[in-house]
């Protein structure tokens, strides 16, 4: 599995996801496999922990494994 990048889905709390780039401008969230067009890609771990999706935070702590589909 390739390393995922953090992508901002929206500015609301819990809306920054570990995701994989797919075609075009879309990414696929590792937590629930939904695709979205991110507002931004982050170079490292999000500085504001409230922004991180709870399921993605759990995946990050477990080594980046995919969550439920």
Jmol script that loads the backbone (N, CA, C; Angstrom):
load data "model"
ATOM      1  N   UNK A   1       0.841  -1.168   0.000  1.00  0.00           N
ATOM      2  CA  UNK A   1       0.000   0.000   0.000  1.00  0.00           C
ATOM      3  C   UNK A   1       0.892   1.238   0.000  1.00  0.00           C
ATOM      4  N   UNK A   2       0.519   2.216  -0.814  1.00  0.00           N
ATOM      5  CA  UNK A   2       1.292   3.451  -0.863  1.00  0.00           C
ATOM      6  C   UNK A   2       0.949   4.339   0.327  1.00  0.00           C
ATOM      7  N   UNK A   3       1.831   5.251   0.608  1.00  0.00           N
ATOM      8  CA  UNK A   3       1.587   6.183   1.707  1.00  0.00           C
ATOM      9  C   UNK A   3       0.465   7.130   1.329  1.00  0.00           C
ATOM     10  N   UNK A   4      -0.441   7.355   2.254  1.00  0.00           N
ATOM     11  CA  UNK A   4      -1.547   8.275   2.025  1.00  0.00           C
ATOM     12  C   UNK A   4      -1.113   9.686   2.380  1.00  0.00           C
ATOM     13  N   UNK A   5      -1.854  10.634   1.871  1.00  0.00           N
ATOM     14  CA  UNK A   5      -1.649  12.044   2.160  1.00  0.00           C
ATOM     15  C   UNK A   5      -2.893  12.548   2.873  1.00  0.00           C
ATOM     16  N   UNK A   6      -2.713  13.563   3.707  1.00  0.00           N
ATOM     17  CA  UNK A   6      -3.851  14.205   4.363  1.00  0.00           C
ATOM     18  C   UNK A   6      -4.463  15.216   3.403  1.00  0.00           C
ATOM     19  N   UNK A   7      -5.788  15.128   3.216  1.00  0.00           N
ATOM     20  CA  UNK A   7      -6.517  16.050   2.342  1.00  0.00           C
ATOM     21  C   UNK A   7      -7.673  16.676   3.130  1.00  0.00           C
ATOM     22  N   UNK A   8      -7.878  17.965   2.900  1.00  0.00           N
ATOM     23  CA  UNK A   8      -8.955  18.712   3.552  1.00  0.00           C
ATOM     24  C   UNK A   8     -10.200  18.628   2.677  1.00  0.00           C
ATOM     25  N   UNK A   9     -11.260  17.999   3.215  1.00  0.00           N
ATOM     26  CA  UNK A   9     -12.519  17.880   2.484  1.00  0.00           C
ATOM     27  C   UNK A   9     -13.381  19.125   2.662  1.00  0.00           C
ATOM     28  N   UNK A  10     -13.365  19.690   3.869  1.00  0.00           N
ATOM     29  CA  UNK A  10     -14.084  20.932   4.158  1.00  0.00           C
ATOM     30  C   UNK A  10     -13.416  21.562   5.378  1.00  0.00           C
ATOM     31  N   UNK A  11     -13.848  22.751   5.743  1.00  0.00           N
ATOM     32  CA  UNK A  11     -13.248  23.439   6.881  1.00  0.00           C
ATOM     33  C   UNK A  11     -13.881  23.056   8.216  1.00  0.00           C
ATOM     34  N   UNK A  12     -14.870  22.176   8.194  1.00  0.00           N
ATOM     35  CA  UNK A  12     -15.519  21.723   9.427  1.00  0.00           C
ATOM     36  C   UNK A  12     -14.586  20.778  10.195  1.00  0.00           C
ATOM     37  N   UNK A  13     -14.789  20.689  11.492  1.00  0.00           N
ATOM     38  CA  UNK A  13     -14.025  19.745  12.303  1.00  0.00           C
ATOM     39  C   UNK A  13     -14.246  18.328  11.787  1.00  0.00           C
ATOM     40  N   UNK A  14     -13.218  17.511  11.854  1.00  0.00           N
ATOM     41  CA  UNK A  14     -13.314  16.108  11.456  1.00  0.00           C
ATOM     42  C   UNK A  14     -13.359  15.888   9.958  1.00  0.00           C
ATOM     43  N   UNK A  15     -12.979  16.873   9.159  1.00  0.00           N
ATOM     44  CA  UNK A  15     -13.092  16.738   7.710  1.00  0.00           C
ATOM     45  C   UNK A  15     -11.752  16.741   6.970  1.00  0.00           C
ATOM     46  N   UNK A  16     -10.681  16.394   7.671  1.00  0.00           N
ATOM     47  CA  UNK A  16      -9.389  16.184   7.027  1.00  0.00           C
ATOM     48  C   UNK A  16      -9.125  14.687   7.069  1.00  0.00           C
ATOM     49  N   UNK A  17      -8.931  14.108   5.893  1.00  0.00           N
ATOM     50  CA  UNK A  17      -8.865  12.655   5.764  1.00  0.00           C
ATOM     51  C   UNK A  17      -7.541  12.177   5.199  1.00  0.00           C
ATOM     52  N   UNK A  18      -7.125  10.982   5.629  1.00  0.00           N
ATOM     53  CA  UNK A  18      -6.061  10.263   4.937  1.00  0.00           C
ATOM     54  C   UNK A  18      -6.694   9.760   3.654  1.00  0.00           C
ATOM     55  N   UNK A  19      -6.063  10.029   2.527  1.00  0.00           N
ATOM     56  CA  UNK A  19      -6.674   9.648   1.256  1.00  0.00           C
ATOM     57  C   UNK A  19      -5.611   9.344   0.220  1.00  0.00           C
ATOM     58  N   UNK A  20      -6.058   8.679  -0.814  1.00  0.00           N
ATOM     59  CA  UNK A  20      -5.210   8.334  -1.951  1.00  0.00           C
ATOM     60  C   UNK A  20      -5.746   9.057  -3.179  1.00  0.00           C
ATOM     61  N   UNK A  21      -4.833   9.625  -3.961  1.00  0.00           N
ATOM     62  CA  UNK A  21      -5.250  10.315  -5.185  1.00  0.00           C
ATOM     63  C   UNK A  21      -5.726   9.289  -6.196  1.00  0.00           C
ATOM     64  N   UNK A  22      -6.832   9.607  -6.849  1.00  0.00           N
ATOM     65  CA  UNK A  22      -7.344   8.777  -7.938  1.00  0.00           C
ATOM     66  C   UNK A  22      -7.288   9.631  -9.198  1.00  0.00           C
ATOM     67  N   UNK A  23      -8.185   9.446 -10.106  1.00  0.00           N
ATOM     68  CA  UNK A  23      -8.093  10.181 -11.367  1.00  0.00           C
ATOM     69  C   UNK A  23      -8.476  11.648 -11.217  1.00  0.00           C
ATOM     70  N   UNK A  24      -7.834  12.471 -12.007  1.00  0.00           N
ATOM     71  CA  UNK A  24      -8.134  13.899 -12.007  1.00  0.00           C
ATOM     72  C   UNK A  24      -7.848  14.545 -10.667  1.00  0.00           C
ATOM     73  N   UNK A  25      -8.779  15.355 -10.210  1.00  0.00           N
ATOM     74  CA  UNK A  25      -8.608  16.097  -8.965  1.00  0.00           C
ATOM     75  C   UNK A  25      -9.201  15.366  -7.762  1.00  0.00           C
ATOM     76  N   UNK A  26      -9.691  14.154  -7.951  1.00  0.00           N
ATOM     77  CA  UNK A  26     -10.354  13.430  -6.871  1.00  0.00           C
ATOM     78  C   UNK A  26      -9.381  12.629  -6.021  1.00  0.00           C
ATOM     79  N   UNK A  27      -9.771  12.431  -4.763  1.00  0.00           N
ATOM     80  CA  UNK A  27      -9.066  11.544  -3.848  1.00  0.00           C
ATOM     81  C   UNK A  27     -10.096  10.601  -3.238  1.00  0.00           C
ATOM     82  N   UNK A  28      -9.627   9.456  -2.736  1.00  0.00           N
ATOM     83  CA  UNK A  28     -10.495   8.492  -2.061  1.00  0.00           C
ATOM     84  C   UNK A  28     -10.087   8.417  -0.601  1.00  0.00           C
ATOM     85  N   UNK A  29     -11.020   8.738   0.283  1.00  0.00           N
ATOM     86  CA  UNK A  29     -10.763   8.684   1.719  1.00  0.00           C
ATOM     87  C   UNK A  29     -10.547   7.246   2.145  1.00  0.00           C
ATOM     88  N   UNK A  30      -9.542   7.010   2.964  1.00  0.00           N
ATOM     89  CA  UNK A  30      -9.268   5.652   3.439  1.00  0.00           C
ATOM     90  C   UNK A  30     -10.290   5.188   4.470  1.00  0.00           C
ATOM     91  N   UNK A  31     -10.948   6.107   5.141  1.00  0.00           N
ATOM     92  CA  UNK A  31     -11.878   5.719   6.210  1.00  0.00           C
ATOM     93  C   UNK A  31     -13.166   5.101   5.679  1.00  0.00           C
ATOM     94  N   UNK A  32     -13.705   5.646   4.583  1.00  0.00           N
ATOM     95  CA  UNK A  32     -14.999   5.152   4.109  1.00  0.00           C
ATOM     96  C   UNK A  32     -15.073   5.007   2.583  1.00  0.00           C
ATOM     97  N   UNK A  33     -13.945   5.171   1.916  1.00  0.00           N
ATOM     98  CA  UNK A  33     -13.821   5.000   0.464  1.00  0.00           C
ATOM     99  C   UNK A  33     -14.609   6.015  -0.356  1.00  0.00           C
ATOM    100  N   UNK A  34     -15.077   7.087   0.264  1.00  0.00           N
ATOM    101  CA  UNK A  34     -15.785   8.095  -0.529  1.00  0.00           C
ATOM    102  C   UNK A  34     -14.770   8.929  -1.287  1.00  0.00           C
ATOM    103  N   UNK A  35     -15.183   9.401  -2.448  1.00  0.00           N
ATOM    104  CA  UNK A  35     -14.316  10.250  -3.247  1.00  0.00           C
ATOM    105  C   UNK A  35     -14.737  11.698  -3.083  1.00  0.00           C
ATOM    106  N   UNK A  36     -13.758  12.588  -3.057  1.00  0.00           N
ATOM    107  CA  UNK A  36     -14.061  14.010  -2.965  1.00  0.00           C
ATOM    108  C   UNK A  36     -12.947  14.813  -3.611  1.00  0.00           C
ATOM    109  N   UNK A  37     -13.274  16.052  -3.945  1.00  0.00           N
ATOM    110  CA  UNK A  37     -12.293  16.979  -4.496  1.00  0.00           C
ATOM    111  C   UNK A  37     -11.787  17.805  -3.321  1.00  0.00           C
ATOM    112  N   UNK A  38     -10.535  17.623  -2.917  1.00  0.00           N
ATOM    113  CA  UNK A  38     -10.039  18.295  -1.718  1.00  0.00           C
ATOM    114  C   UNK A  38      -9.829  19.796  -1.908  1.00  0.00           C
ATOM    115  N   UNK A  39      -9.975  20.512  -0.794  1.00  0.00           N
ATOM    116  CA  UNK A  39      -9.658  21.938  -0.778  1.00  0.00           C
ATOM    117  C   UNK A  39      -8.152  22.147  -0.771  1.00  0.00           C
ATOM    118  N   UNK A  40      -7.429  21.207  -0.130  1.00  0.00           N
ATOM    119  CA  UNK A  40      -5.972  21.319  -0.025  1.00  0.00           C
ATOM    120  C   UNK A  40      -5.389  19.964   0.341  1.00  0.00           C
ATOM    121  N   UNK A  41      -4.119  19.775  -0.003  1.00  0.00           N
ATOM    122  CA  UNK A  41      -3.335  18.623   0.432  1.00  0.00           C
ATOM    123  C   UNK A  41      -2.330  19.145   1.454  1.00  0.00           C
ATOM    124  N   UNK A  42      -2.122  18.407   2.520  1.00  0.00           N
ATOM    125  CA  UNK A  42      -1.201  18.830   3.569  1.00  0.00           C
ATOM    126  C   UNK A  42       0.109  18.066   3.454  1.00  0.00           C
ATOM    127  N   UNK A  43       1.196  18.750   3.730  1.00  0.00           N
ATOM    128  CA  UNK A  43       2.526  18.146   3.610  1.00  0.00           C
ATOM    129  C   UNK A  43       2.822  17.154   4.734  1.00  0.00           C
ATOM    130  N   UNK A  44       2.182  17.301   5.874  1.00  0.00           N
ATOM    131  CA  UNK A  44       2.414  16.414   7.007  1.00  0.00           C
ATOM    132  C   UNK A  44       1.122  16.199   7.767  1.00  0.00           C
ATOM    133  N   UNK A  45       1.234  15.798   9.005  1.00  0.00           N
ATOM    134  CA  UNK A  45       0.062  15.595   9.855  1.00  0.00           C
ATOM    135  C   UNK A  45      -0.608  16.940  10.120  1.00  0.00           C
ATOM    136  N   UNK A  46      -1.938  16.993  10.042  1.00  0.00           N
ATOM    137  CA  UNK A  46      -2.633  18.260  10.289  1.00  0.00           C
ATOM    138  C   UNK A  46      -2.289  18.831  11.659  1.00  0.00           C
ATOM    139  N   UNK A  47      -1.974  20.132  11.730  1.00  0.00           N
ATOM    140  CA  UNK A  47      -1.596  20.739  13.005  1.00  0.00           C
ATOM    141  C   UNK A  47      -2.770  20.862  13.976  1.00  0.00           C
ATOM    142  N   UNK A  48      -3.986  20.991  13.457  1.00  0.00           N
ATOM    143  CA  UNK A  48      -5.179  21.120  14.299  1.00  0.00           C
ATOM    144  C   UNK A  48      -5.832  19.742  14.399  1.00  0.00           C
ATOM    145  N   UNK A  49      -5.631  19.062  15.507  1.00  0.00           N
ATOM    146  CA  UNK A  49      -6.138  17.693  15.680  1.00  0.00           C
ATOM    147  C   UNK A  49      -7.655  17.596  15.575  1.00  0.00           C
ATOM    148  N   UNK A  50      -8.379  18.694  15.851  1.00  0.00           N
ATOM    149  CA  UNK A  50      -9.843  18.686  15.734  1.00  0.00           C
ATOM    150  C   UNK A  50     -10.282  18.529  14.282  1.00  0.00           C
ATOM    151  N   UNK A  51      -9.411  18.885  13.348  1.00  0.00           N
ATOM    152  CA  UNK A  51      -9.752  18.783  11.928  1.00  0.00           C
ATOM    153  C   UNK A  51      -9.706  17.352  11.413  1.00  0.00           C
ATOM    154  N   UNK A  52      -8.992  16.466  12.110  1.00  0.00           N
ATOM    155  CA  UNK A  52      -8.799  15.095  11.621  1.00  0.00           C
ATOM    156  C   UNK A  52     -10.059  14.250  11.828  1.00  0.00           C
ATOM    157  N   UNK A  53     -10.432  13.543  10.783  1.00  0.00           N
ATOM    158  CA  UNK A  53     -11.538  12.586  10.845  1.00  0.00           C
ATOM    159  C   UNK A  53     -11.211  11.539  11.912  1.00  0.00           C
ATOM    160  N   UNK A  54     -12.156  11.244  12.828  1.00  0.00           N
ATOM    161  CA  UNK A  54     -11.863  10.260  13.875  1.00  0.00           C
ATOM    162  C   UNK A  54     -11.455   8.884  13.332  1.00  0.00           C
ATOM    163  N   UNK A  55     -12.087   8.430  12.261  1.00  0.00           N
ATOM    164  CA  UNK A  55     -11.728   7.124  11.692  1.00  0.00           C
ATOM    165  C   UNK A  55     -10.331   7.163  11.070  1.00  0.00           C
ATOM    166  N   UNK A  56      -9.986   8.280  10.451  1.00  0.00           N
ATOM    167  CA  UNK A  56      -8.646   8.402   9.864  1.00  0.00           C
ATOM    168  C   UNK A  56      -7.586   8.510  10.950  1.00  0.00           C
ATOM    169  N   UNK A  57      -7.922   9.150  12.057  1.00  0.00           N
ATOM    170  CA  UNK A  57      -6.986   9.229  13.180  1.00  0.00           C
ATOM    171  C   UNK A  57      -6.701   7.817  13.696  1.00  0.00           C
ATOM    172  N   UNK A  58      -7.741   6.988  13.804  1.00  0.00           N
ATOM    173  CA  UNK A  58      -7.581   5.610  14.247  1.00  0.00           C
ATOM    174  C   UNK A  58      -6.715   4.837  13.256  1.00  0.00           C
ATOM    175  N   UNK A  59      -6.951   5.038  11.957  1.00  0.00           N
ATOM    176  CA  UNK A  59      -6.152   4.359  10.929  1.00  0.00           C
ATOM    177  C   UNK A  59      -4.700   4.800  11.001  1.00  0.00           C
ATOM    178  N   UNK A  60      -4.477   6.087  11.256  1.00  0.00           N
ATOM    179  CA  UNK A  60      -3.116   6.602  11.364  1.00  0.00           C
ATOM    180  C   UNK A  60      -2.401   5.928  12.531  1.00  0.00           C
ATOM    181  N   UNK A  61      -3.086   5.790  13.647  1.00  0.00           N
ATOM    182  CA  UNK A  61      -2.489   5.171  14.824  1.00  0.00           C
ATOM    183  C   UNK A  61      -2.227   3.677  14.591  1.00  0.00           C
ATOM    184  N   UNK A  62      -3.027   3.056  13.697  1.00  0.00           N
ATOM    185  CA  UNK A  62      -2.876   1.626  13.412  1.00  0.00           C
ATOM    186  C   UNK A  62      -1.975   1.377  12.207  1.00  0.00           C
ATOM    187  N   UNK A  63      -1.358   2.406  11.681  1.00  0.00           N
ATOM    188  CA  UNK A  63      -0.432   2.224  10.574  1.00  0.00           C
ATOM    189  C   UNK A  63      -1.013   2.463   9.204  1.00  0.00           C
ATOM    190  N   UNK A  64      -2.159   3.153   9.117  1.00  0.00           N
ATOM    191  CA  UNK A  64      -2.712   3.528   7.815  1.00  0.00           C
ATOM    192  C   UNK A  64      -3.549   2.485   7.137  1.00  0.00           C
ATOM    193  N   UNK A  65      -3.972   1.428   7.863  1.00  0.00           N
ATOM    194  CA  UNK A  65      -4.822   0.417   7.239  1.00  0.00           C
ATOM    195  C   UNK A  65      -6.163   1.028   6.866  1.00  0.00           C
ATOM    196  N   UNK A  66      -6.752   0.494   5.802  1.00  0.00           N
ATOM    197  CA  UNK A  66      -8.059   0.983   5.362  1.00  0.00           C
ATOM    198  C   UNK A  66      -9.132   0.598   6.365  1.00  0.00           C
ATOM    199  N   UNK A  67     -10.108   1.488   6.484  1.00  0.00           N
ATOM    200  CA  UNK A  67     -11.247   1.248   7.356  1.00  0.00           C
ATOM    201  C   UNK A  67     -12.327   0.471   6.646  1.00  0.00           C
ATOM    202  N   UNK A  68     -13.569   0.605   7.126  1.00  0.00           N
ATOM    203  CA  UNK A  68     -14.688  -0.112   6.530  1.00  0.00           C
ATOM    204  C   UNK A  68     -14.965   0.410   5.133  1.00  0.00           C
ATOM    205  N   UNK A  69     -15.580  -0.397   4.335  1.00  0.00           N
ATOM    206  CA  UNK A  69     -15.958   0.000   2.964  1.00  0.00           C
ATOM    207  C   UNK A  69     -17.432   0.198   2.886  1.00  0.00           C
TER     208      UNK A  69
END
end "model"
wireframe off; spacefill off
backbone 0.3
color backbone group
